[in-house]
């Protein structure tokens, strides 16, 4: 259920972060022992408005609430990579 409710931006960001880690020559285990943080710039939350129209607000559960909110992207990437440093989303207005 969580994967189905996940904003594609979050999926893409996790994939790109993993690829960046690999291209830098790190393994997940090595990254966990380093002083490292995750900082991600985010612009739009359009997917959440498309995924849950106003008429269906009662269908929101814990998975959609977390999966659609852009503030969780950095934390999700940190969790997947095992990074224990700071995690922060920088929100840009368009």
OpenMM code with the backbone's topology and positions (N, CA, C; nanometers):
from openmm import Vec3, app, unit

residues = "UNK UNK UNK UNK UNK UNK UNK UNK UNK UNK UNK UNK UNK UNK UNK UNK UNK UNK UNK UNK UNK UNK UNK UNK UNK UNK UNK UNK UNK UNK UNK UNK UNK UNK UNK UNK UNK UNK UNK UNK UNK UNK UNK UNK UNK UNK UNK UNK UNK UNK UNK UNK UNK UNK UNK UNK UNK UNK UNK UNK UNK UNK UNK UNK UNK UNK UNK UNK UNK UNK UNK UNK UNK UNK UNK UNK UNK UNK UNK UNK UNK UNK UNK UNK UNK UNK UNK UNK UNK UNK UNK UNK UNK UNK".split()
positions = [
    Vec3(0.0821, -0.1198, 0.0000),
    Vec3(0.0000, 0.0000, 0.0000),
    Vec3(0.0857, 0.1250, 0.0000),
    Vec3(0.1982, 0.1210, 0.0692),
    Vec3(0.2850, 0.2383, 0.0748),
    Vec3(0.3419, 0.2710, -0.0630),
    Vec3(0.3893, 0.1709, -0.1350),
    Vec3(0.4469, 0.1937, -0.2682),
    Vec3(0.3429, 0.2494, -0.3646),
    Vec3(0.2200, 0.2019, -0.3539),
    Vec3(0.1136, 0.2493, -0.4428),
    Vec3(0.0802, 0.3956, -0.4168),
    Vec3(0.0968, 0.4424, -0.2936),
    Vec3(0.0627, 0.5799, -0.2577),
    Vec3(0.1812, 0.6757, -0.2685),
    Vec3(0.2957, 0.6264, -0.3085),
    Vec3(0.4176, 0.7076, -0.3099),
    Vec3(0.4241, 0.8007, -0.4299),
    Vec3(0.4548, 0.9271, -0.4051),
    Vec3(0.4724, 1.0260, -0.5107),
    Vec3(0.5900, 0.9824, -0.5986),
    Vec3(0.5752, 0.9871, -0.7310),
    Vec3(0.6853, 0.9483, -0.8206),
    Vec3(0.8137, 1.0279, -0.7954),
    Vec3(0.8016, 1.1511, -0.7448),
    Vec3(0.9218, 1.2287, -0.7120),
    Vec3(1.0055, 1.1564, -0.6068),
    Vec3(0.9382, 1.0940, -0.5101),
    Vec3(1.0114, 1.0242, -0.4052),
    Vec3(1.0799, 0.8999, -0.4605),
    Vec3(1.0109, 0.8256, -0.5464),
    Vec3(1.0723, 0.7075, -0.6082),
    Vec3(1.1949, 0.7472, -0.6892),
    Vec3(1.1796, 0.8492, -0.7713),
    Vec3(1.2887, 0.8951, -0.8566),
    Vec3(1.4056, 0.9451, -0.7732),
    Vec3(1.3764, 1.0180, -0.6686),
    Vec3(1.4819, 1.0716, -0.5830),
    Vec3(1.5603, 0.9596, -0.5158),
    Vec3(1.4908, 0.8561, -0.4698),
    Vec3(1.5608, 0.7428, -0.4083),
    Vec3(1.6502, 0.6723, -0.5095),
    Vec3(1.5993, 0.6561, -0.6311),
    Vec3(1.6778, 0.5909, -0.7363),
    Vec3(1.8022, 0.6727, -0.7703),
    Vec3(1.7877, 0.8018, -0.7830),
    Vec3(1.9007, 0.8885, -0.8182),
    Vec3(2.0020, 0.8942, -0.7042),
    Vec3(1.9541, 0.8985, -0.5799),
    Vec3(2.0452, 0.9003, -0.4654),
    Vec3(2.1267, 0.7714, -0.4585),
    Vec3(2.0606, 0.6592, -0.4852),
    Vec3(2.1319, 0.5310, -0.4836),
    Vec3(2.2372, 0.5280, -0.5935),
    Vec3(2.2001, 0.5761, -0.7122),
    Vec3(2.2951, 0.5793, -0.8239),
    Vec3(2.4120, 0.6720, -0.7934),
    Vec3(2.3853, 0.7868, -0.7308),
    Vec3(2.4930, 0.8798, -0.6942),
    Vec3(2.5894, 0.8154, -0.5951),
    Vec3(2.5349, 0.7419, -0.4993),
    Vec3(2.6187, 0.6724, -0.4015),
    Vec3(2.7090, 0.5711, -0.4714),
    Vec3(2.6500, 0.4938, -0.5644),
    Vec3(2.7288, 0.3937, -0.6362),
    Vec3(2.8353, 0.4584, -0.7237),
    Vec3(2.7990, 0.5643, -0.7942),
    Vec3(2.8962, 0.6321, -0.8820),
    Vec3(3.0098, 0.6965, -0.8045),
    Vec3(2.9816, 0.7357, -0.6807),
    Vec3(3.0862, 0.7926, -0.5958),
    Vec3(3.1767, 0.6838, -0.5381),
    Vec3(3.1400, 0.5583, -0.5599),
    Vec3(3.2238, 0.4477, -0.5161),
    Vec3(3.1970, 0.4000, -0.3745),
    Vec3(3.0812, 0.4358, -0.3179),
    Vec3(3.0479, 0.3938, -0.1819),
    Vec3(2.9514, 0.2768, -0.1836),
    Vec3(2.9606, 0.1960, -0.0797),
    Vec3(2.8574, 0.0960, -0.0544),
    Vec3(2.7662, 0.1526, 0.0538),
    Vec3(2.6521, 0.0905, 0.0710),
    Vec3(2.5582, 0.1372, 0.1738),
    Vec3(2.6228, 0.1267, 0.3122),
    Vec3(2.6988, 0.0200, 0.3347),
    Vec3(2.7643, 0.0002, 0.4635),
    Vec3(2.8693, 0.1097, 0.4888),
    Vec3(2.9458, 0.1470, 0.3869),
    Vec3(3.0455, 0.2528, 0.4028),
    Vec3(2.9784, 0.3865, 0.4317),
    Vec3(2.8688, 0.4134, 0.3641),
    Vec3(2.7984, 0.5397, 0.3809),
    Vec3(2.7443, 0.5544, 0.5231),
    Vec3(2.7047, 0.4450, 0.5832),
    Vec3(2.6511, 0.4483, 0.7192),
    Vec3(2.7561, 0.4901, 0.8213),
    Vec3(2.8820, 0.4659, 0.7932),
    Vec3(2.9866, 0.4994, 0.8889),
    Vec3(3.0436, 0.6399, 0.8686),
    Vec3(3.0004, 0.7094, 0.7642),
    Vec3(3.0515, 0.8436, 0.7355),
    Vec3(2.9636, 0.9519, 0.7967),
    Vec3(3.0207, 1.0693, 0.8133),
    Vec3(2.9418, 1.1860, 0.8527),
    Vec3(2.8814, 1.2421, 0.7244),
    Vec3(2.7553, 1.2163, 0.7028),
    Vec3(2.6914, 1.2478, 0.5764),
    Vec3(2.5481, 1.2942, 0.6014),
    Vec3(2.5024, 1.3900, 0.5231),
    Vec3(2.3646, 1.4376, 0.5328),
    Vec3(2.2976, 1.4342, 0.3962),
    Vec3(2.1660, 1.4421, 0.3971),
    Vec3(2.0867, 1.4426, 0.2746),
    Vec3(2.0118, 1.5754, 0.2675),
    Vec3(2.0348, 1.6502, 0.1602),
    Vec3(1.9681, 1.7785, 0.1385),
    Vec3(1.9086, 1.7759, -0.0019),
    Vec3(1.7778, 1.7926, -0.0120),
    Vec3(1.7085, 1.7771, -0.1401),
    Vec3(1.6213, 1.8989, -0.1668),
    Vec3(1.6309, 1.9514, -0.2883),
    Vec3(1.5448, 2.0613, -0.3312),
    Vec3(1.4191, 2.0070, -0.3974),
    Vec3(1.3028, 2.0596, -0.3594),
    Vec3(1.1738, 2.0145, -0.4106),
    Vec3(1.0952, 2.1364, -0.4585),
    Vec3(1.0241, 2.1192, -0.5700),
    Vec3(0.9461, 2.2331, -0.6181),
    Vec3(0.7961, 2.2145, -0.6042),
    Vec3(0.7390, 2.1150, -0.6668),
    Vec3(0.5933, 2.1061, -0.6762),
    Vec3(0.5353, 1.9879, -0.6000),
    Vec3(0.4116, 2.0052, -0.5530),
    Vec3(0.3344, 1.8980, -0.4909),
    Vec3(0.2131, 1.8631, -0.5761),
    Vec3(0.2262, 1.8742, -0.7057),
    Vec3(0.1118, 1.8541, -0.7937),
    Vec3(0.0567, 1.7124, -0.7893),
    Vec3(0.1432, 1.6142, -0.7701),
    Vec3(0.0975, 1.4764, -0.7707),
    Vec3(-0.0060, 1.4519, -0.6611),
    Vec3(0.0122, 1.5137, -0.5457),
    Vec3(-0.0833, 1.4920, -0.4365),
    Vec3(-0.2223, 1.5438, -0.4728),
    Vec3(-0.2283, 1.6534, -0.5451),
    Vec3(-0.3594, 1.7060, -0.5870),
    Vec3(-0.4234, 1.6174, -0.6926),
    Vec3(-0.3421, 1.5528, -0.7739),
    Vec3(-0.3958, 1.4612, -0.8751),
    Vec3(-0.4327, 1.3258, -0.8150),
    Vec3(-0.3524, 1.2786, -0.7207),
    Vec3(-0.3737, 1.1461, -0.6631),
    Vec3(-0.4954, 1.1410, -0.5707),
    Vec3(-0.5199, 1.2508, -0.4997),
    Vec3(-0.6318, 1.2547, -0.4056),
    Vec3(-0.7142, 1.3803, -0.4313),
    Vec3(-0.8103, 1.3728, -0.5229),
    Vec3(-0.8963, 1.4889, -0.5478),
    Vec3(-0.9746, 1.5277, -0.4219),
    Vec3(-1.0178, 1.6523, -0.4139),
    Vec3(-1.0907, 1.7014, -0.2964),
    Vec3(-1.2103, 1.6136, -0.2615),
    Vec3(-1.2750, 1.5586, -0.3613),
    Vec3(-1.3929, 1.4747, -0.3369),
    Vec3(-1.3580, 1.3438, -0.2677),
    Vec3(-1.2306, 1.3051, -0.2675),
    Vec3(-1.1897, 1.1767, -0.2094),
    Vec3(-1.1013, 1.1939, -0.0860),
    Vec3(-1.1095, 1.3081, -0.0207),
    Vec3(-1.0229, 1.3325, 0.0952),
    Vec3(-1.0403, 1.2294, 0.2059),
    Vec3(-1.1572, 1.1693, 0.2162),
    Vec3(-1.1791, 1.0684, 0.3193),
    Vec3(-1.0974, 0.9422, 0.2930),
    Vec3(-1.0432, 0.9253, 0.1722),
    Vec3(-0.9643, 0.8058, 0.1404),
    Vec3(-0.8180, 0.8169, 0.1841),
    Vec3(-0.7783, 0.9285, 0.2413),
    Vec3(-0.6402, 0.9463, 0.2860),
    Vec3(-0.6148, 0.8609, 0.4100),
    Vec3(-0.5052, 0.7856, 0.4061),
    Vec3(-0.4638, 0.7087, 0.5221),
    Vec3(-0.3182, 0.7426, 0.5528),
    Vec3(-0.2568, 0.6701, 0.6433),
    Vec3(-0.1183, 0.6991, 0.6827),
    Vec3(-0.0228, 0.6871, 0.5648),
    Vec3(-0.0462, 0.5914, 0.4752),
    Vec3(0.0437, 0.5721, 0.3623),
    Vec3(0.0356, 0.6872, 0.2631),
    Vec3(-0.0854, 0.7326, 0.2330),
    Vec3(-0.0967, 0.8440, 0.1377),
    Vec3(-0.0464, 0.9734, 0.2005),
    Vec3(-0.0716, 0.9930, 0.3284),
    Vec3(-0.0267, 1.1163, 0.3938),
    Vec3(0.1253, 1.1298, 0.3881),
    Vec3(0.1968, 1.0222, 0.4156),
    Vec3(0.3435, 1.0250, 0.4142),
    Vec3(0.3981, 1.0162, 0.2717),
    Vec3(0.3358, 0.9334, 0.1901),
    Vec3(0.3855, 0.9104, 0.0547),
    Vec3(0.3669, 1.0268, -0.0403),
    Vec3(0.2717, 1.1156, -0.0094),
    Vec3(0.2446, 1.2270, -0.0998),
    Vec3(0.3050, 1.3587, -0.0540),
    Vec3(0.3533, 1.3657, 0.0669),
    Vec3(0.4053, 1.4925, 0.1181),
    Vec3(0.5539, 1.5054, 0.0871),
    Vec3(0.5916, 1.6136, 0.0222),
    Vec3(0.7309, 1.6304, -0.0216),
    Vec3(0.8297, 1.6480, 0.0932),
    Vec3(0.7819, 1.6837, 0.2105),
    Vec3(0.8722, 1.7032, 0.3239),
    Vec3(0.9390, 1.5731, 0.3675),
    Vec3(0.8840, 1.4603, 0.3269),
    Vec3(0.9398, 1.3322, 0.3679),
    Vec3(1.0463, 1.2764, 0.2770),
    Vec3(1.0730, 1.3421, 0.1645),
    Vec3(1.1664, 1.2853, 0.0674),
    Vec3(1.3063, 1.2666, 0.1265),
    Vec3(1.3605, 1.3675, 0.1903),
    Vec3(1.4970, 1.3578, 0.2441),
    Vec3(1.5059, 1.2498, 0.3509),
    Vec3(1.4064, 1.2397, 0.4375),
    Vec3(1.4058, 1.1374, 0.5409),
    Vec3(1.3972, 0.9976, 0.4826),
    Vec3(1.3177, 0.9843, 0.3769),
    Vec3(1.3041, 0.8532, 0.3118),
    Vec3(1.4362, 0.8118, 0.2487),
    Vec3(1.5036, 0.9044, 0.1811),
    Vec3(1.6338, 0.8740, 0.1200),
    Vec3(1.7357, 0.8398, 0.2287),
    Vec3(1.7366, 0.9157, 0.3374),
    Vec3(1.8280, 0.8857, 0.4481),
    Vec3(1.8037, 0.7465, 0.5033),
    Vec3(1.6778, 0.7112, 0.5167),
    Vec3(1.6439, 0.5796, 0.5696),
    Vec3(1.6886, 0.4680, 0.4758),
    Vec3(1.6644, 0.4847, 0.3465),
    Vec3(1.7030, 0.3829, 0.2488),
    Vec3(1.8544, 0.3655, 0.2438),
    Vec3(1.9273, 0.4769, 0.2488),
    Vec3(2.0731, 0.4703, 0.2412),
    Vec3(2.1382, 0.4409, 0.3762),
    Vec3(2.0631, 0.4543, 0.4843),
    Vec3(2.1182, 0.4308, 0.6169),
    Vec3(2.2003, 0.5466, 0.6693),
    Vec3(2.1806, 0.6651, 0.6138),
    Vec3(2.2553, 0.7838, 0.6559),
    Vec3(2.1993, 0.8338, 0.7884),
    Vec3(2.2870, 0.8690, 0.8810),
    Vec3(2.2419, 0.9120, 1.0134),
    Vec3(2.2645, 1.0593, 1.0388),
    Vec3(2.3090, 1.1316, 0.9375),
    Vec3(2.3292, 1.2757, 0.9524),
    Vec3(2.2003, 1.3516, 0.9297),
    Vec3(2.2113, 1.4836, 0.9141),
    Vec3(2.0910, 1.5642, 0.8937),
    Vec3(2.0209, 1.5333, 0.7623),
    Vec3(1.8895, 1.5484, 0.7619),
    Vec3(1.8075, 1.5309, 0.6425),
    Vec3(1.7183, 1.6534, 0.6302),
    Vec3(1.7220, 1.7172, 0.5141),
    Vec3(1.6458, 1.8400, 0.5007),
    Vec3(1.5940, 1.8577, 0.3577),
    Vec3(1.4685, 1.8988, 0.3475),
    Vec3(1.4092, 1.9340, 0.2192),
    Vec3(1.4076, 2.0864, 0.2090),
    Vec3(1.4553, 2.1376, 0.0972),
    Vec3(1.4481, 2.2816, 0.0696),
    Vec3(1.3367, 2.2997, -0.0319),
    Vec3(1.2296, 2.3666, 0.0071),
    Vec3(1.1121, 2.3836, -0.0768),
    Vec3(1.1247, 2.5127, -0.1579),
    Vec3(1.1114, 2.4995, -0.2896),
    Vec3(1.1141, 2.6148, -0.3789),
    Vec3(0.9744, 2.6439, -0.4286),
    Vec3(0.9356, 2.7694, -0.4274),
    Vec3(0.8049, 2.8085, -0.4805),
    Vec3(0.8167, 2.8345, -0.6289),
    Vec3(0.7114, 2.7982, -0.7025),
    Vec3(0.7099, 2.8258, -0.8474),
    Vec3(0.6035, 2.9253, -0.8797),
] * unit.nanometer
topology = app.Topology()
chain = topology.addChain("A")
for resn in residues:
    res = topology.addResidue(resn, chain)
    for name in ("N", "CA", "C"):
        topology.addAtom(name, app.Element.getBySymbol(name[0]), res)
